[in-house]
Amino acid sequence: MPATLRRRTPGSRPGGRPGGRPGTEADDATEEHTRADGAGTAHRGRGPRLRKAGGAGRQLHAGPFAYAVLVLFTVGSLFPLVWTAIAASRDNQRLAETPPPFWFGGNLFANLTTAWQDANMGKALVNTVFVAGCITLSTVLFATLAGYAFAKLRFRAKNLLLMMVIGTMMVPPQLSVVPLFMAVAELEWTNQLQAVILPMMVNAFGVFFMRQYLTGALPTELIEAARVDGAHSLRIVWHVVFPVARPAMAVLGMLTFVLAWNEFFWPIIALTQDNPTVQVALTGLGRGYIPDESVIMAGALLGTLPLLIAFTLFGKQIVGGVMQGAVKG
């Protein structure tokens, strides 16, 4: 036992032996050696912890292989867009040659003007922004409300209803086209935008996505505290659920807007060239005995630019919302 932990017996004095006997130099050396061993053991016990704590905050650096993979994926992602712009700047004859062109030509603005006029692209862009915006707002709102109900509320057959909602994702959308078109024709909504908006106002993926997020991100104690304070259900949703679900709502909104913008199957059935969306308008450019591929590519570029502009303007907020949801908790 170290000397510092020894209990002093009656009659002893500092530096002496029990019973009042004076301590010798050998006893003092033994005590100093014991204290040194104890201090060394304590230092060895704290050593790994200090090294672990120092390495935990160390910043990781990417190696050459990681940069090579990132560059490869970046080039692969940008190549279709760059090729579309190159093809839109050429003429139909040059695109038919082998090898195809790999640099820009001088017909870009002429082809963009032709595509804008021939495809009624101005009206198509306005219609698509309106349709995609309505679908995005309704999907985010209803999916958040339904996800909150499935995640935190108690009611009968909750799990059964959730399984039924998820089960609708396994049904191919082509099976519902005939009854859906019959309903649209009965309501006299053919060639009207509400025929595209209403069937897509909410989807099972959005409900399941929000349910999974709110299950882990929204504490039940927070809802109970709001109820104790006298908040009703609508106020809880507005002041508690929506702020917590904001990162997931941003991600769901982005995905829904892109899917609604690129939707082709149902709009080509419900709409015509007189009242088109972008995807329906692009089909008008491919008509004719010999379709002009450069004009078609110019129309595709016009239909893609609004998405690129939107992500350039709001990409920082979207990525910030994703990161906030990733580290939440």
Secondary structure, DSSP 4 states (H G I P E B T S, - for coil): --GGGPPPPTT--TTB-GGGPBPPHHHHHHHHHHHHHHHHHHHHHHHHHHHHHHHHTPPP---HHHHHHHHHHHHHHHHHHHHHHHHHTS-HHHHTSSSPP-S--S-HHHHHHHHHHHTTHHHHHHHHHHHHHHHHHHHHHHHHHHHHHHHH---TTHHHHHHHHHHGGGS-GGGGHHHHHHHHHHTT-TTSTHHHHGGGS--HHHHHHHHHHHHHHS-HHHHHHHHHTT--HHHHIIIIIHHHHHHHHHHHHHHHHHHHHH--HHHHHH--TTS--HHHHHHHHT-SSS--HHHHHHHHHHHHHHHHHHHHHHHHHHHHHHHHHHS--
